[in-house]
Amino acid sequence: MLFDNAKGQSRQLSHRQLPPPTPMLPKMEGSLPTRANATKKYKDSLIAEVNDAINQGINTTSPISVGVSKYNPAVVNEVISLLNKSGWDVTSLNIDGNGSYSAIILS
């Protein structure tokens, strides 16, 4: 037989139970935030600021200025690209003393 040559004590199976499952974190907006979702919200925040500035300056003759100093330059560039595709002329991009974008000017 298979176990004829086996020597030593027979092993008993453990009857220990598994630990209880860890509690689930509460779901926020259907799932936990991912980097992609966080980036989208960040970009949407800048788009909302641009839309507010456009709505405030739509019937004026002065150029529309939008402060962008708190945003990542890559996100600012994406929004500038979207503005250009929408027909807006981004006449200037102000850069502060640290080399960061401080404002975009639309006309």
N, C-alpha and C positions, 0 to 999 in steps of 0.2 A: 504494500500500500504506500501511499504517498508519505505518510508521517511515521513510518516504521523506524526510520533512522533519526528522527528528531529526539533530542535529549534536552533536559532541563525542565523548568516549570512551564506549565501552560500559561499563556497570557490571557487575562480576563479583559474584556472590552470595558472601557470606562463608561459609566452611566452619568457622567457630568452633563449638565445642561449647558447650552450655549448662553453667553451673556445676553441680556435683553438688548433689543435694537436701540441704537442711538436715536434720540429724539430728532424729528425733522425740523428744519428751520422754517419759519413762516415764509410763504411765498410772497414775493413782491412783484406786482405787475405780471403775474403768470409764471415767472421764473427768476432765478437769481440774475443780477445784472452781469453782462459779459463785457469784455473790452469793446467789442463792436457796438453794443448798445450804449455804453458810456460815451464813446466817440460820437455817435449819432446825436445823442442828447446835447453834447458840447457844441457840435456844429449847428444843431437846430437853435440853440440859445443865441449864437451869433447871427443866424439868419433872422431870428425874431427881432434882435436889436436893429439890424439893417432895415427890416420892414417898418419898424416904429419910426426910425429916422426918416425914411422915405415918406411915410404918411404925414409926418410933421412938416416936412419941407417941400411937399409936392406942389403947392401953389405959390412958392416964393421964387425970386430970381437968383437968390444966393445958392452956391453949391451946397450939397448935402454932405455933412461930415459925420463919420461914424467912428467912435473910439474903439480900437481893437487891441489895446495894449495888454489886456489880460488873456488874450487868445494865442494859441500856438500858431506860428507862421504858416505851417502846412495847412491848417484849417482855414486861415485867412486867405491863402492862395486859392483854395477850393471855392470859397464863397466869392472871391473876385472873379473866378472863372464862370461861376453860375450867373453873376451879375452881367458879365460881358455877353454870355449866351442869351440873356434876357433882354439885351438891347441897351443896357446902361453903359455909360462911358465912365470908367474909373480914371479920373483925370490925374490923380496923384495918390501916392502911398507915402505917408509921413513916417519917418524912422527916427526914434529917439536916440539919445547919446549912447545907449548901450547896444545899438544895432537891432533893436526890436521894433516891430511895427507899432505905431502909436495911433494912427488914424488912416482911414481911406476916405477919399473925397470923390463924390459922385456928381455927375452933371447930366 
